[in-house]
Amino acid sequence: MVRIISDTSTLYSTTQAREAGFDVSALSVHIAGKSYREFDEISSEEFVSIIQQGHMPTSSQPAIGEVIELYEKYPDDEILNITMADGLSGTYKSAVGALEMCSKSDHIKVINSRTLCGPHRYIVEEALRLAKEGAGMEKILERCRYLIDSAKSFLLPADFGYQRRGGRLSPLVSYVGQAMKLAPVLTQTEDSLQLTIAGVRRSFTQAVKFVGNAFVNYKAGKGWRVYVSHAGVPEMAEQALRMMKEALPTADHFEILPLSPAFITQGGPGCVAIQVVRS
């Protein structure tokens, strides 16, 4: 049997993943002098509340020892670890490093999903579905790679400061943008290792419309899934979802999810992520 493991970029807590039939290692966030395993020890709502009190967060990939424990949990089964995007986190490199530290690793494969959140969640769910049906490693990998190649993501941050501190926007652009109340639209680079500016609009509504048009040009629609994830702004997420339904009326699936504390550390409170992946 193929066992599926991943990390909390899937927006599953360790308990939720276990109940679904797979395992995740938890990313950690550090804020106000304390460290927390996301979802297990702090919720997204609690995390945003602490940030709003004036505290700045940082995040870190899962502890390598925890990943090794997951690798050693199933000595008689094949294991597929589907990690969040390399470059946006050290999670993939940690997963590979943990593999090199295992005494027996020939039954373990690590794959970089090149995405996170909604599409990452679906890729893992599909791998799990196939594993439960008795599919072999190669069939599961083929399905994962097909989905990975299709995923596309946009991030609409509310606070330019988070992007400036993360080096994703120049100080001049971020200060001018904040003063003019512009709405930046970020996306992953071609190699999926970084975020880059896809466009800048004058309002959140115009930014979402920009994303919808980009997905139409990307040929998303029937046979695709749409995910809207948010950092404590459910009303904005609902608005974005309505606009995505107008832009992509034939899409197979629409879903709203709360972003994880680690992703909120990157995008900032109030950010909205809009993503698509093939069904």
MOFENHU-V31085 format. One record per residue. RES is the residue in one small letter. SS is DSSP state (~ for helix, > for strand, _ for the rest). D_FIRST is the distance of its C-alpha to the first C-alpha in whole Angstrom. Layout:
res=RES ss=SS d_first=D_FIRST
res=RES ss=SS d_first=D_FIRST
This chain:
res=m ss=_ d_first=0
res=v ss=> d_first=4
res=r ss=> d_first=6
res=i ss=> d_first=10
res=i ss=> d_first=13
res=s ss=> d_first=17
res=d ss=> d_first=20
res=t ss=~ d_first=23
res=s ss=~ d_first=24
res=t ss=~ d_first=22
res=l ss=_ d_first=24
res=y ss=_ d_first=22
res=s ss=_ d_first=23
res=t ss=~ d_first=21
res=t ss=~ d_first=21
res=q ss=~ d_first=21
res=a ss=~ d_first=18
res=r ss=~ d_first=16
res=e ss=~ d_first=18
res=a ss=~ d_first=16
res=g ss=_ d_first=12
res=f ss=_ d_first=12
res=d ss=> d_first=15
res=v ss=> d_first=18
res=s ss=> d_first=20
res=a ss=_ d_first=24
res=l ss=_ d_first=27
res=s ss=> d_first=30
res=v ss=> d_first=33
res=h ss=> d_first=37
res=i ss=> d_first=40
res=a ss=_ d_first=43
res=g ss=_ d_first=42
res=k ss=> d_first=39
res=s ss=> d_first=35
res=y ss=> d_first=33
res=r ss=> d_first=29
res=e ss=> d_first=29
res=f ss=_ d_first=28
res=d ss=_ d_first=28
res=e ss=_ d_first=31
res=i ss=> d_first=33
res=s ss=_ d_first=33
res=s ss=~ d_first=34
res=e ss=~ d_first=37
res=e ss=~ d_first=38
res=f ss=~ d_first=37
res=v ss=~ d_first=40
res=s ss=~ d_first=42
res=i ss=~ d_first=42
res=i ss=~ d_first=43
res=q ss=~ d_first=46
res=q ss=_ d_first=47
res=g ss=_ d_first=48
res=h ss=_ d_first=45
res=m ss=_ d_first=43
res=p ss=_ d_first=39
res=t ss=> d_first=37
res=s ss=> d_first=33
res=s ss=> d_first=31
res=q ss=_ d_first=27
res=p ss=_ d_first=25
res=a ss=_ d_first=26
res=i ss=~ d_first=24
res=g ss=~ d_first=24
res=e ss=~ d_first=22
res=v ss=~ d_first=19
res=i ss=~ d_first=19
res=e ss=~ d_first=18
res=l ss=~ d_first=15
res=y ss=~ d_first=14
res=e ss=_ d_first=15
res=k ss=_ d_first=13
res=y ss=_ d_first=10
res=p ss=_ d_first=11
res=d ss=_ d_first=9
res=d ss=_ d_first=5
res=e ss=> d_first=6
res=i ss=> d_first=8
res=l ss=> d_first=11
res=n ss=> d_first=14
res=i ss=> d_first=16
res=t ss=> d_first=20
res=m ss=_ d_first=23
res=a ss=_ d_first=26
res=d ss=> d_first=27
res=g ss=_ d_first=30
res=l ss=_ d_first=31
res=s ss=> d_first=29
res=g ss=_ d_first=28
res=t ss=~ d_first=25
res=y ss=~ d_first=23
res=k ss=~ d_first=25
res=s ss=~ d_first=24
res=a ss=~ d_first=20
res=v ss=~ d_first=21
res=g ss=~ d_first=24
res=a ss=~ d_first=21
res=l ss=~ d_first=19
res=e ss=~ d_first=22
res=m ss=~ d_first=23
res=c ss=_ d_first=20
res=s ss=_ d_first=20
res=k ss=_ d_first=17
res=s ss=_ d_first=16
res=d ss=_ d_first=15
res=h ss=_ d_first=11
res=i ss=> d_first=12
res=k ss=> d_first=14
res=v ss=> d_first=16
res=i ss=> d_first=18
res=n ss=> d_first=21
res=s ss=_ d_first=21
res=r ss=_ d_first=25
res=t ss=_ d_first=26
res=l ss=_ d_first=25
res=c ss=~ d_first=26
res=g ss=~ d_first=26
res=p ss=~ d_first=24
res=h ss=~ d_first=22
res=r ss=~ d_first=21
res=y ss=~ d_first=20
res=i ss=~ d_first=18
res=v ss=~ d_first=16
res=e ss=~ d_first=16
res=e ss=~ d_first=15
res=a ss=~ d_first=12
res=l ss=~ d_first=11
res=r ss=~ d_first=12
res=l ss=~ d_first=10
res=a ss=~ d_first=7
res=k ss=~ d_first=8
res=e ss=_ d_first=10
res=g ss=_ d_first=7
res=a ss=_ d_first=8
res=g ss=_ d_first=8
res=m ss=~ d_first=9
res=e ss=~ d_first=12
res=k ss=~ d_first=13
res=i ss=~ d_first=12
res=l ss=~ d_first=14
res=e ss=~ d_first=17
res=r ss=~ d_first=17
res=c ss=~ d_first=17
res=r ss=~ d_first=20
res=y ss=~ d_first=21
res=l ss=~ d_first=22
res=i ss=~ d_first=23
res=d ss=~ d_first=25
res=s ss=~ d_first=27
res=a ss=_ d_first=27
res=k ss=> d_first=31
res=s ss=> d_first=32
res=f ss=> d_first=35
res=l ss=> d_first=37
res=l ss=> d_first=40
res=p ss=_ d_first=41
res=a ss=_ d_first=44
res=d ss=_ d_first=45
res=f ss=~ d_first=46
res=g ss=~ d_first=46
res=y ss=~ d_first=43
res=q ss=~ d_first=42
res=r ss=~ d_first=45
res=r ss=~ d_first=44
res=g ss=_ d_first=41
res=g ss=_ d_first=43
res=r ss=_ d_first=42
res=l ss=_ d_first=45
res=s ss=_ d_first=49
res=p ss=~ d_first=51
res=l ss=~ d_first=54
res=v ss=~ d_first=51
res=s ss=~ d_first=50
res=y ss=~ d_first=53
res=v ss=~ d_first=55
res=g ss=~ d_first=52
res=q ss=~ d_first=52
res=a ss=~ d_first=56
res=m ss=_ d_first=56
res=k ss=_ d_first=53
res=l ss=_ d_first=51
res=a ss=> d_first=47
res=p ss=> d_first=45
res=v ss=> d_first=42
res=l ss=> d_first=39
res=t ss=> d_first=36
res=q ss=> d_first=34
res=t ss=_ d_first=35
res=e ss=_ d_first=34
res=d ss=_ d_first=32
res=s ss=_ d_first=31
res=l ss=_ d_first=32
res=q ss=_ d_first=35
res=l ss=> d_first=36
res=t ss=> d_first=40
res=i ss=> d_first=42
res=a ss=> d_first=42
res=g ss=> d_first=45
res=v ss=> d_first=47
res=r ss=> d_first=49
res=r ss=_ d_first=52
res=s ss=_ d_first=50
res=f ss=~ d_first=46
res=t ss=~ d_first=47
res=q ss=~ d_first=48
res=a ss=~ d_first=45
res=v ss=~ d_first=42
res=k ss=~ d_first=44
res=f ss=~ d_first=44
res=v ss=~ d_first=40
res=g ss=~ d_first=40
res=n ss=~ d_first=42
res=a ss=~ d_first=40
res=f ss=~ d_first=37
res=v ss=~ d_first=39
res=n ss=~ d_first=40
res=y ss=_ d_first=36
res=k ss=_ d_first=36
res=a ss=_ d_first=34
res=g ss=_ d_first=34
res=k ss=_ d_first=32
res=g ss=_ d_first=29
res=w ss=> d_first=29
res=r ss=> d_first=28
res=v ss=> d_first=30
res=y ss=> d_first=30
res=v ss=> d_first=33
res=s ss=> d_first=32
res=h ss=> d_first=35
res=a ss=_ d_first=37
res=g ss=_ d_first=39
res=v ss=_ d_first=41
res=p ss=~ d_first=39
res=e ss=~ d_first=42
res=m ss=~ d_first=42
res=a ss=~ d_first=38
res=e ss=~ d_first=39
res=q ss=~ d_first=42
res=a ss=~ d_first=40
res=l ss=~ d_first=37
res=r ss=~ d_first=41
res=m ss=~ d_first=42
res=m ss=~ d_first=38
res=k ss=~ d_first=38
res=e ss=~ d_first=42
res=a ss=~ d_first=41
res=l ss=_ d_first=37
res=p ss=_ d_first=38
res=t ss=_ d_first=36
res=a ss=_ d_first=33
res=d ss=_ d_first=30
res=h ss=> d_first=29
res=f ss=> d_first=31
res=e ss=> d_first=30
res=i ss=> d_first=32
res=l ss=> d_first=30
res=p ss=> d_first=32
res=l ss=_ d_first=31
res=s ss=_ d_first=30
res=p ss=~ d_first=32
res=a ss=~ d_first=31
res=f ss=~ d_first=32
res=i ss=~ d_first=35
res=t ss=~ d_first=36
res=q ss=~ d_first=36
res=g ss=~ d_first=37
res=g ss=_ d_first=40
res=p ss=_ d_first=41
res=g ss=_ d_first=41
res=c ss=_ d_first=39
res=v ss=> d_first=37
res=a ss=> d_first=34
res=i ss=> d_first=34
res=q ss=> d_first=31
res=v ss=> d_first=30
res=v ss=> d_first=26
res=r ss=> d_first=26
res=s ss=_ d_first=24
